[in-house]
Amino acid sequence: MKILLTGATGYIGKRLLPRLIREGHEVVCGVRDPSRFQPPPSLKPHLETITLDLLKPETLKNIPKDIHAAYYLVHSMSTSSDYTALEEASAKNFRTAIEHTEAEQVIYLSGIINGEELSTHLKSRKNVEELLGQGTYHLTTLRAGIIIGSGSASFEIIRDLVEKLPVMIAPKWLNTRCQPIGITDVLAFLCRVLGHEKTYGRNFDIGGPDVLTYKEMLLGFAKERGLKRWIGTVPVMTPRLSSYWLYFVTSTSYNLASSLVQSMKVEVVCRDSRINELLKVTPLSYQEALRKAFDRVENNEIVSSWKDSFVSGNLDFRVSEFIRVPTFGCFKDERMMIIKDKEKTLSNLWQIGGENGWYYANFLWKIRGYLDKFFGGVGLRRGRTSKDDIQVGDALDFWRVLYANKEEGRLLLFAEMKLPGEAWLEFKIVNEQLIQTATFRSKGLLGRLYWYSIVPLHGLVFKGMIRGIVV
């Protein structure tokens, strides 16, 4: 079967792609920025990549006419304050495009929307479902609540809260009930509804067997990790304060924190479990899903992470637009060092950031991260997805990976921290030496003042960093 997969660079899409190919399907991956899409070599012979931006109707002409089904895994939450309008436009454009193909089925992963009062985020999901349902094809909607898996936003936020706060004074929405589901079960449902005629034109709630409050989920996580935690709730905490609380304690962006807080005040519990019997799926319990997630983390087998999506930062751009580092009107700090062992140097370079740190004056990097978080940036808490692998588009603390080619010996990062300008950090091996270049393109007088104020720190940090990397 020939299938269109939208959101192939996203958390769900990255995991669904290999499963579809293993089941013998030909997959057309629609991605907004092909330079960010780097599937494993073993998958490439079985897929086709097309440029697809649902907000640009002209790109929808790239969708092949002979597809049999399509997955709609695109969400705009937190990319803009007006994401509702963006999601509506995307759904309409997608529906029109699919109606001009041979597709019989569209599969949409939405949120559980059974409450009378819905958050802006869940209202938008419901609106998208209604718009997609007006097409001439058959729509199958799967509605999920909290998804638990290595690298998922829910898992990482819970992890941040539990592992960093022995005592929590939390908003009252921690007493809201939800029905979490493991990522492996979500993928199983997504695969099994494909071509299943009994799911055509219907929507289903999917969830695990446990209905828990967010507080119970936090305590369950603590139990799994062997940690003792005390959680108290306060009756009054405004949505803004709740958003700031989540933003400063976890690795989430403020926009995403704000959207999540609105949704966490709404119960997301399944109406029934009829789809489990229909598709012969027995979902894992919450604790089982946690154990599976931690197995992946401990074995460094995280296939995808929400942090690698641009919604985890403050920017929304095409990687290709920034891959050429500018020279005119820029400030630079360039350092070079002879390499004795290229393989070990590359290994060090490819493990930079995250838990491994930046090889020198890590306390200064942490201070910069705290300052960035204070002023509304992403801070250092995003870390990195893999301990020893880097892919284009990955989040790397408060940087974004623009280019990563180990054979070529080049790594290029773009700053997502709050800055009065734009910054790049590049490493490349040329003639048996590592060249490390920090580039800053200032915006106005404030940008120039910023650069000159930190020049003394650059002399300390960047000199020590290249010495720590080179072997």
C-alpha positions as CSV (number, residue, x, y, z in Angstrom):
1,M,0.0,0.0,0.0
2,K,1.3,3.5,-0.9
3,I,0.9,5.8,2.1
4,L,1.5,9.5,2.7
5,L,3.0,10.3,6.1
6,T,2.9,13.9,7.2
7,G,4.9,14.9,10.2
8,A,7.7,12.4,9.4
9,T,10.2,14.4,11.4
10,G,8.0,14.6,14.4
11,Y,7.9,12.5,17.6
12,I,5.2,10.1,16.4
13,G,6.1,10.2,12.7
14,K,9.8,9.1,13.2
15,R,8.6,6.0,15.1
16,L,5.7,5.2,12.8
17,L,7.8,5.2,9.6
18,P,9.9,2.1,10.2
19,R,6.9,0.2,11.4
20,L,5.0,1.0,8.2
21,I,8.0,0.0,6.1
22,R,8.4,-3.3,8.0
23,E,4.8,-4.1,7.2
24,G,5.6,-3.8,3.5
25,H,4.2,-0.4,2.7
26,E,5.6,2.2,0.4
27,V,5.8,5.4,2.3
28,V,5.8,9.0,0.9
29,C,7.2,11.3,3.6
30,G,5.9,14.8,3.4
31,V,8.3,17.2,5.2
32,R,8.5,20.9,5.3
33,D,12.2,21.0,5.3
34,P,13.9,18.0,3.6
35,S,17.3,19.0,5.0
36,R,16.0,18.0,8.4
37,F,14.9,14.6,7.3
38,Q,17.6,12.0,7.7
39,P,16.0,8.5,7.8
40,P,18.3,5.5,8.5
41,P,19.9,4.2,5.3
42,S,18.0,0.9,5.6
43,L,14.7,2.7,5.1
44,K,15.6,5.0,2.2
45,P,15.0,2.4,-0.6
46,H,11.4,2.0,0.7
47,L,10.4,5.7,0.9
48,E,10.0,8.8,-1.1
49,T,10.5,12.3,0.3
50,I,8.5,15.3,-0.9
51,T,8.5,18.9,0.3
52,L,5.2,19.6,1.9
53,D,4.1,22.7,3.8
54,L,0.4,22.6,4.6
55,L,0.3,26.4,4.9
56,K,1.6,26.7,1.3
57,P,-1.0,25.2,-1.0
58,E,1.5,25.2,-3.9
59,T,3.6,22.5,-2.2
60,L,0.6,20.2,-1.9
61,K,0.9,19.6,-5.6
62,N,3.9,17.4,-4.7
63,I,1.6,14.7,-3.2
64,P,1.4,11.7,-5.5
65,K,-2.1,11.0,-6.9
66,D,-1.8,7.2,-6.5
67,I,-1.6,7.1,-2.7
68,H,-4.0,4.7,-0.9
69,A,-4.1,6.4,2.5
70,A,-2.6,9.3,4.5
71,Y,-1.6,10.0,8.1
72,Y,-2.3,13.4,9.4
73,L,0.3,13.9,12.2
74,V,0.7,17.7,12.0
75,H,0.1,20.0,14.9
76,S,1.0,23.7,15.2
77,M,0.6,24.0,19.0
78,S,3.0,26.6,20.4
79,T,4.6,27.5,17.1
80,S,2.4,30.6,17.2
81,S,0.0,32.4,19.6
82,D,-2.6,32.0,16.9
83,Y,-2.0,28.3,16.3
84,T,-5.8,27.6,16.1
85,A,-6.0,29.6,12.8
86,L,-2.8,27.8,11.5
87,E,-4.2,24.4,12.3
88,E,-7.5,25.2,10.6
89,A,-5.8,26.4,7.5
90,S,-3.5,23.4,7.4
91,A,-6.5,21.0,7.7
92,K,-8.5,22.7,5.0
93,N,-5.5,22.7,2.6
94,F,-4.7,19.0,3.4
95,R,-8.4,18.0,2.9
96,T,-8.5,19.7,-0.5
97,A,-5.2,18.1,-1.6
98,I,-6.2,14.5,-0.6
99,E,-9.5,14.8,-2.4
100,H,-7.5,15.1,-5.6
101,T,-5.8,11.8,-4.9
102,E,-6.9,8.1,-4.9
103,A,-6.7,7.9,-1.1
104,E,-9.6,6.0,0.5
105,Q,-8.6,6.7,4.1
106,V,-7.1,9.5,6.3
107,I,-5.9,8.7,9.8
108,Y,-5.7,11.5,12.3
109,L,-4.1,11.4,15.8
110,S,-6.0,13.8,18.0
111,G,-6.6,14.4,21.7
112,I,-9.4,13.1,23.9
113,I,-12.1,15.7,23.6
114,N,-15.0,14.3,25.7
115,G,-15.3,17.2,28.2
116,E,-18.0,19.9,27.9
117,E,-15.4,22.6,28.5
118,L,-12.3,22.2,26.4
119,S,-9.0,24.1,26.4
120,T,-8.0,26.1,23.3
121,H,-5.6,23.3,22.3
122,L,-8.3,20.6,22.5
123,K,-10.9,22.8,20.8
124,S,-8.4,23.2,17.9
125,R,-7.9,19.4,17.7
126,K,-11.7,18.9,17.6
127,N,-12.0,21.6,14.9
128,V,-9.3,19.9,12.8
129,E,-11.1,16.5,13.2
130,E,-14.4,18.1,11.9
131,L,-12.7,19.7,9.0
132,L,-10.9,16.6,7.9
133,G,-14.1,14.6,8.3
134,Q,-15.7,16.7,5.5
135,G,-13.5,15.1,2.9
136,T,-14.6,12.6,0.2
137,Y,-12.3,9.9,1.8
138,H,-12.9,7.9,5.0
139,L,-11.6,9.6,8.1
140,T,-10.4,7.5,11.1
141,T,-9.6,9.5,14.2
142,L,-7.7,8.1,17.2
143,R,-8.0,10.3,20.3
144,A,-5.2,10.0,22.8
145,G,-4.4,11.7,26.1
146,I,-1.0,11.6,27.8
147,I,1.5,9.6,25.7
148,I,4.3,7.9,27.7
149,G,7.4,7.0,25.9
150,S,11.1,7.8,25.9
151,G,11.5,11.3,24.6
152,S,7.8,12.2,24.7
153,A,6.9,15.7,26.0
154,S,4.7,14.2,28.8
155,F,7.5,11.7,29.9
156,E,10.2,14.4,29.9
157,I,8.1,16.9,31.8
158,I,7.1,14.4,34.4
159,R,10.8,13.3,34.6
160,D,11.9,16.9,35.1
161,L,9.4,17.5,37.9
162,V,10.0,14.3,39.8
163,E,13.8,14.0,39.5
164,K,14.5,17.7,40.3
165,L,11.9,18.5,43.0
166,P,11.8,16.4,46.2
167,V,9.0,18.7,47.4
168,M,6.4,20.2,45.1
169,I,3.8,22.9,45.8
170,A,1.8,22.5,42.7
171,P,-1.4,23.9,41.1
172,K,-4.7,22.3,41.8
173,W,-4.9,20.9,38.3
174,L,-2.6,18.1,39.5
175,N,-5.9,16.5,40.8
176,T,-7.3,16.3,37.3
177,R,-7.8,12.8,36.0
178,C,-6.3,11.4,32.8
179,Q,-5.8,8.1,31.1
180,P,-2.1,7.7,29.9
181,I,-1.1,5.4,27.1
182,G,2.3,4.0,26.1
183,I,3.8,5.1,22.8
184,T,4.1,1.5,21.6
185,D,0.4,1.1,22.0
186,V,-0.3,4.3,20.1
187,L,1.9,3.1,17.2
188,A,0.0,-0.3,17.3
189,F,-3.3,1.4,17.0
190,L,-2.1,3.7,14.2
191,C,-0.8,0.7,12.2
192,R,-3.8,-1.5,12.7
193,V,-6.5,1.0,11.7
194,L,-4.8,1.3,8.3
195,G,-7.1,-0.2,5.7
196,H,-9.5,-1.5,8.4
197,E,-12.9,-0.8,7.0
198,K,-14.7,-1.1,10.4
199,T,-12.8,2.0,11.5
200,Y,-13.8,4.1,8.5
201,G,-15.7,7.3,9.3
202,R,-15.4,6.7,13.1
203,N,-13.4,8.1,16.0
204,F,-12.0,6.2,18.9
205,D,-10.5,7.0,22.3
206,I,-7.3,5.1,23.0
207,G,-5.8,4.8,26.5
208,G,-4.1,2.5,28.9
209,P,-6.0,0.6,31.6
210,D,-5.2,3.1,34.4
211,V,-7.2,6.3,35.1
212,L,-4.9,8.5,37.2
213,T,-4.6,12.1,38.5
214,Y,-1.5,14.0,37.4
215,K,-0.4,13.8,41.0
216,E,-0.7,10.0,41.0
217,M,1.3,9.9,37.8
218,L,4.1,11.9,39.4
219,L,4.1,9.7,42.5
220,G,4.0,6.6,40.3
221,F,7.0,7.9,38.4
222,A,8.8,8.5,41.7
223,K,8.1,5.0,42.8
224,E,9.5,3.5,39.6
225,R,12.7,5.5,40.1
226,G,12.9,4.6,43.8
227,L,12.5,8.2,44.9
228,K,10.5,9.6,47.8
229,R,8.5,12.7,46.8
230,W,6.0,15.0,48.7
231,I,3.4,16.8,46.6
232,G,1.1,19.5,48.0
233,T,-1.5,21.4,45.9
234,V,-2.7,25.0,46.4
235,P,-6.3,25.9,45.6
236,V,-5.4,29.2,43.8
237,M,-2.8,29.5,41.1
238,T,-3.6,31.5,38.0
239,P,-3.0,29.9,34.5
240,R,-0.1,32.4,34.0
241,L,1.6,31.4,37.3
242,S,1.0,27.7,36.5
243,S,2.6,28.2,33.1
244,Y,5.6,29.9,34.6
245,W,5.9,27.2,37.3
246,L,6.0,24.5,34.6
247,Y,8.3,26.6,32.3
248,F,11.0,27.2,34.9
249,V,11.0,23.7,36.4
250,T,10.9,21.7,33.2
251,S,12.5,21.8,29.8
252,T,9.4,23.0,28.0
253,S,9.0,26.3,26.3
254,Y,6.7,28.9,27.7
255,N,4.2,28.7,24.8
256,L,4.0,25.0,25.1
257,A,3.7,25.2,28.9
258,S,0.8,27.6,28.6
259,S,-1.0,25.3,26.2
260,L,-0.4,22.3,28.4
261,V,-1.7,24.1,31.5
262,Q,-4.9,24.9,29.8
263,S,-5.3,21.3,28.7
264,M,-4.4,19.8,32.1
265,K,-7.4,21.4,33.7
266,V,-9.6,19.2,31.5
267,E,-10.2,15.5,32.2
268,V,-9.0,13.3,29.4
269,V,-10.5,9.9,30.1
270,C,-11.6,7.4,27.4
271,R,-15.3,6.9,26.8
272,D,-14.8,3.2,26.3
273,S,-12.3,0.7,25.2
274,R,-14.1,-0.9,22.2
275,I,-11.2,-0.3,19.8
276,N,-9.0,-2.6,22.0
277,E,-11.2,-5.6,21.1
278,L,-11.7,-4.5,17.5
279,L,-8.0,-4.3,16.8
280,K,-6.8,-7.0,19.4
281,V,-4.6,-4.6,21.3
282,T,-4.0,-4.9,25.1
283,P,-2.5,-1.6,26.2
284,L,0.3,-1.5,28.8
285,S,-0.3,-0.1,32.3
286,Y,1.2,3.2,33.3
287,Q,4.0,1.6,35.2
288,E,4.8,-0.8,32.4
289,A,5.0,2.0,29.9
290,L,7.4,3.9,32.3
291,R,9.6,0.8,32.5
292,K,9.7,0.4,28.8
293,A,10.6,4.1,28.4
294,F,13.4,3.9,30.9
295,D,14.8,0.8,29.1
296,R,15.1,2.9,26.0
297,V,16.7,5.8,27.9
298,E,19.2,3.6,29.7
299,N,20.2,1.7,26.5
300,N,20.5,5.0,24.6
301,E,17.8,3.9,22.1
302,I,15.6,7.0,22.0
303,V,14.3,7.0,18.4
304,S,12.7,10.5,18.6
305,S,12.2,13.3,21.1
306,W,9.7,16.1,21.3
307,K,12.7,18.4,22.0
308,D,13.9,18.0,18.4
309,S,10.7,19.6,17.2
310,F,11.0,23.3,16.6
311,V,8.1,23.8,19.1
312,S,10.6,23.1,21.9
313,G,12.3,26.4,21.0
314,N,11.6,30.0,20.2
315,L,12.3,29.8,16.5
316,D,10.5,28.5,13.5
317,F,12.7,28.3,10.4
318,R,14.0,26.1,7.6
319,V,17.4,24.7,8.5
320,S,18.6,25.4,4.9
321,E,18.1,29.1,5.5
322,F,20.8,29.3,8.2
323,I,23.2,26.6,7.1
324,R,25.5,29.1,5.4
325,V,27.2,31.1,8.2
326,P,27.3,34.8,7.3
327,T,30.6,36.8,7.2
328,F,29.7,40.4,6.4
329,G,29.1,42.6,9.5
330,C,29.6,39.7,11.9
331,F,31.8,39.2,15.0
332,K,33.9,36.0,15.1
333,D,35.9,34.1,17.6
334,E,38.0,31.5,15.7
335,R,40.4,29.0,17.3
336,M,42.5,26.2,15.8
337,M,44.3,23.2,17.4
338,I,46.3,20.4,15.9
339,I,44.7,16.9,16.2
340,K,46.7,13.8,17.2
341,D,43.8,11.4,17.3
342,K,41.0,12.2,14.8
343,E,38.6,9.5,15.9
344,K,38.7,10.3,19.6
345,T,38.4,14.0,18.8
346,L,35.3,13.4,16.6
347,S,33.9,11.1,19.4
348,N,34.3,14.0,21.9
349,L,32.7,16.5,19.5
350,W,29.7,14.2,18.8
351,Q,29.1,13.9,22.5
352,I,29.1,17.6,23.3
353,G,26.4,19.1,25.4
354,G,23.7,17.4,27.5
355,E,24.9,15.5,30.5
356,N,28.5,15.5,29.0
357,G,28.6,19.3,29.1
358,W,30.8,21.6,27.1
359,Y,34.3,20.4,28.1
360,Y,35.2,23.6,30.0
361,A,33.6,25.9,32.6
362,N,30.3,24.1,32.6
363,F,29.2,26.3,35.5
364,L,29.4,29.3,33.2
365,W,27.3,27.5,30.6
366,K,24.7,26.7,33.3
367,I,24.6,30.3,34.4
368,R,24.0,31.3,30.8
369,G,21.2,28.7,30.7
370,Y,19.6,30.0,33.8
371,L,19.7,33.6,32.5
372,D,18.3,32.5,29.2
373,K,15.4,30.7,31.0
374,F,14.8,33.8,33.1
375,F,14.4,36.0,30.0
376,G,12.0,33.5,28.3
377,G,14.5,31.3,26.4
378,V,14.9,27.6,26.3
379,G,17.8,27.3,28.8
380,L,19.9,24.2,29.0
381,R,17.3,21.7,30.2
382,R,16.5,20.3,26.7
383,G,19.8,18.4,26.7
384,R,20.2,16.1,23.8
385,T,18.3,13.1,22.4
386,S,21.2,10.6,22.0
387,K,24.4,10.4,24.0
388,D,26.7,9.8,21.1
389,D,24.7,10.6,17.9
390,I,23.7,13.9,16.4
391,Q,21.1,14.5,13.6
392,V,20.2,17.6,11.7
393,G,17.4,19.4,13.4
394,D,18.2,18.0,16.9
395,A,18.0,20.2,19.9
396,L,21.3,20.4,21.7
397,D,20.8,22.4,25.0
398,F,20.1,25.9,23.8
399,W,21.4,25.2,20.3
400,R,19.8,23.6,17.2
401,V,21.8,21.3,14.9
402,L,22.0,22.7,11.4
403,Y,24.6,20.4,9.9
404,A,26.2,17.2,11.2
405,N,28.5,15.0,9.1
406,K,31.0,12.9,11.0
407,E,32.8,11.6,8.0
408,E,33.3,15.2,6.8
409,G,34.2,16.3,10.3
410,R,31.8,19.2,10.5
411,L,29.2,20.2,13.1
412,L,27.2,23.4,12.8
413,L,24.9,24.7,15.6
414,F,22.6,27.7,15.6
415,A,21.7,29.4,18.9
416,E,18.0,29.3,20.1
417,M,18.8,31.3,23.3
418,K,17.5,34.8,23.8
419,L,20.0,37.1,22.0
420,P,20.2,40.6,20.5
421,G,21.2,39.0,17.2
422,E,21.9,35.5,15.7
423,A,24.7,33.2,16.7
424,W,26.4,30.1,15.1
425,L,28.9,27.7,16.6
426,E,30.9,25.7,14.0
427,F,33.4,22.9,14.3
428,K,35.3,21.5,11.3
429,I,38.4,19.4,10.8
430,V,40.7,20.6,8.1
431,N,44.2,19.4,7.4
432,E,44.5,17.5,10.8
433,Q,43.4,20.4,12.9
434,L,40.1,21.4,14.5
435,I,38.8,24.8,13.6
436,Q,36.2,26.1,16.1
437,T,34.4,29.3,15.1
438,A,31.7,31.3,17.0
439,T,29.9,33.8,14.8
440,F,27.6,36.5,16.0
441,R,25.5,38.8,13.8
442,S,24.2,41.6,16.0
443,K,21.0,43.5,15.8
444,G,21.6,47.1,16.5
445,L,23.7,48.8,19.2
446,L,22.5,46.4,21.9
447,G,23.9,43.4,20.0
448,R,27.3,45.1,19.7
449,L,27.3,45.9,23.4
450,Y,26.4,42.3,24.2
451,W,29.3,40.9,22.1
452,Y,31.9,43.2,23.6
453,S,30.7,42.5,27.1
454,I,31.2,38.8,26.8
455,V,34.5,38.9,24.9
456,P,36.6,38.2,28.1
457,L,34.4,35.2,28.8
458,H,34.9,33.9,25.3
459,G,38.6,34.0,25.7
460,L,38.2,31.7,28.7
461,V,35.4,29.4,27.6
462,F,36.1,28.9,23.9
463,K,39.8,28.3,24.6
464,G,39.1,25.7,27.2
465,M,36.4,24.1,25.1
466,I,38.6,23.4,22.1
467,R,41.3,22.0,24.4
468,G,38.8,19.7,26.0
469,I,37.6,18.4,22.6
470,V,40.9,17.8,20.9
471,V,42.8,14.7,21.5
